[in-house]
Amino acid sequence: MKRLIDYIVYRLYNIYRHKDPAPLASATAFTIIVVSSFYVFGGALILRIFFNVSVREINPDAPRLSVLIYVFFVFAIVYWRIKKKYTEMYIIKSLTPRFEKSKYNKKIKGWMLIVLIPIWFLAFMI
């Protein structure tokens, strides 16, 4: 999972480096959305399968509030970890040498990555 996240950040950073004045912000924002939605979905699935509890059933008086709190905390933790780890120096010095000659750079086009990330977000959040 870490390698996949590293690759997504690297590719998005390189895509936005040529088009956006703040490529790091765009790359990390997209990555935060995808990783957070994956963890929200995974956590809700684990709660349902192993404990037979829905996030909405935690507080029956305000089911939307418990979902909102759960999603907020997951997004906050993922935001903090990704913002802390992925700096421009880390991307340039560590990720670029590791991924610049990857075979997937030519197979996966930049527009595919930008289109697939919102689709992943919607798929995992539903």
N, C-alpha and C positions, 0 to 999 in steps of 0.2 A: 504494500500500500504506500509506503514512504517513497519508493522509487517512482510509482505512478504519479504521486503528487509532485515530486521533484520535476518529472518530465512535463507535466501540465504547466507548472509555473515557468519552466524554462521556455517552452514553446510560446506561451502567451506573452511572456516578456519580450521575446524576439519579434513577435507579430506586432505588438504595440510600440516597440521601440522606434519603428519607422513611421508610425501613424499618430501617435499620441504624445502629448507633452509630458505626461506622467505615466510611463509604461509600468512602473512597479505597482502603482496604485490600482491600475486596471487589472493587471495579472493577479495580484493578491485578492482583489475583490471577487473576481470570477472563481478563483480557487476556493475561497472561503465559502461561497455560496454552494458549490458542489460538495465539498467535504462535509459541511454542516448538514446539508440535506441528507447525505448518506448516513451520517451518525444519528440524526433524528429518526430516520426510517429504521435503521438497525436497532436502535434502542426501543422504539415502539414495538417492533417485531419481537424482540427478546422478551419484553414485558408480556406481550400477548401469548407467546408460545410457552414460555417456562412458568409464568406466574398467573396466567389467565386473567390479566388485569389490563385494561385499557388506560391510556393516559387521562382520558376524560373521566374515568371512574374514580380517580384518586380523590377528587373533590366534587362530589355529586351536586353540590349547591351551585358551583360555578365551574362547569366543565371546560369552558373556553379559557378561563383564567389559568387552570393547571396546564393546559396545552401551551398557552402563551409563555408561561414561566419556564416550562421544559424547553421549548424551542429557543427562548432567549438565552438561557444558560448554556445550551449546547453551542449556539452561535457565538456567544461571548468567549467561551473556552477555545473554540477553534480559531476565532479572530486573534486572540492573544497569542496562541502558539504559532500561527502562520506569520503574523506581523513580526514576531520576535525572531523567527528563524530566517525568513526570506528577505534579506536586505540586498541592495544592488551589488555589494561586494561579494556576498555569498553566491549570488547567481552568476556573476562574472568569473569569479575565481574557482568555484567548485562545480557548479552545474554546467557551465559552458564547455569546459574540457571533457566532461563526462558524456554529454549528449550531442555535441556538435557533429559528430560523425555517425549518429544513430541511423539505422536503416529506416526507421519510422518517420524521419524528417521528410522524406520524399513521398512516402506512402500516405501519410496523413497530412492533408493540406491545411493551411491556416484557417480558411473559412469553415472547414469541416469541424475543427475544434471549437470555433466560436459559435457555431450553430448547435453542436452537440451538447455543450455545457448547459444552456438553458433547458434543453430537452431532458438531460439527466436530472436537473434541478426539479423540474415538474414531475418526472417519473418517480423520484425518490420521495417527494413531499406528498404525493397522493397516496 
